Amino acid sequence: MSRRQGGLSSREIWRGPLLMALLSGVGLVAALLADGLADWVSWLSLAVPVLVCCRGWFGGRKPSASEARSEEAATKPELLGDR
């Protein structure tokens, strides 16, 4: 897994989606095969991906100051100066 300059490795990129897929799979199997405690396991493991998506959609992280400046510079070429 190579790391690009200033970028993320493949492992860092895919860690979250793979974890959510694993939780979803565990939740679906638990819901199909067992009762009682497995029902709670299925509800909790199926709720995590939904909560993560809601957090990203409604309450996503705020951009850092450097990200905000680079985004502003990208939309306003006069801020870049003579390059």
C-alpha positions in Angstrom: 0.0 0.0 0.0 1.8 3.0 -1.2 1.1 6.5 0.1 0.9 9.3 -2.3 2.4 12.6 -1.3 -0.3 14.1 1.0 -2.8 11.4 0.1 -4.3 8.4 1.8 -3.3 4.8 1.4 -5.8 2.2 0.0 -6.1 0.7 3.5 -7.1 4.1 4.9 -9.6 4.8 2.1 -11.4 1.4 2.3 -11.4 0.8 6.1 -14.7 2.6 6.7 -16.7 1.1 3.8 -15.5 -2.4 4.5 -16.3 -2.1 8.2 -19.8 -0.9 7.3 -20.3 -3.7 4.8 -19.2 -6.2 7.5 -21.6 -4.8 10.0 -24.4 -4.9 7.5 -23.7 -8.5 6.7 -23.5 -9.5 10.4 -26.8 -7.7 11.0 -28.6 -9.4 8.1 -27.4 -12.8 9.0 -28.3 -12.3 12.7 -31.8 -11.1 11.7 -32.3 -14.2 9.5 -30.9 -16.9 11.7 -31.7 -16.2 15.3 -34.0 -14.5 17.8 -33.7 -12.7 21.1 -30.2 -11.2 21.6 -29.5 -11.6 17.9 -32.4 -9.3 17.1 -30.6 -6.6 19.1 -27.4 -7.3 17.4 -29.1 -7.0 14.0 -30.8 -3.8 14.9 -27.6 -2.2 16.2 -25.3 -3.4 13.3 -27.8 -2.3 10.7 -28.3 1.1 12.4 -24.6 2.0 12.3 -24.3 2.5 8.5 -27.5 4.5 8.5 -26.2 6.8 11.3 -22.9 7.2 9.5 -24.7 8.2 6.3 -26.9 10.7 8.2 -24.0 12.2 10.0 -22.2 12.7 6.7 -25.2 14.1 5.0 -26.5 16.4 7.7 -23.6 17.0 10.0 -20.5 16.5 8.0 -17.1 17.7 9.2 -16.2 21.3 8.7 -13.4 22.0 6.3 -10.1 23.0 7.9 -8.8 26.5 7.4 -6.3 25.4 4.8 -9.0 23.5 2.9 -11.2 26.5 3.0 -8.5 28.8 1.6 -7.6 26.4 -1.2 -11.3 26.0 -2.1 -11.7 29.8 -2.1 -8.5 30.2 -4.2 -9.8 27.6 -6.7 -13.1 29.6 -7.2 -11.4 33.0 -7.3 -8.4 33.0 -9.6 -7.3 36.5 -8.6 -6.3 35.0 -5.2 -3.7 32.8 -6.8 -1.6 35.6 -8.1 0.9 35.3 -10.9 2.0 31.7 -11.3 
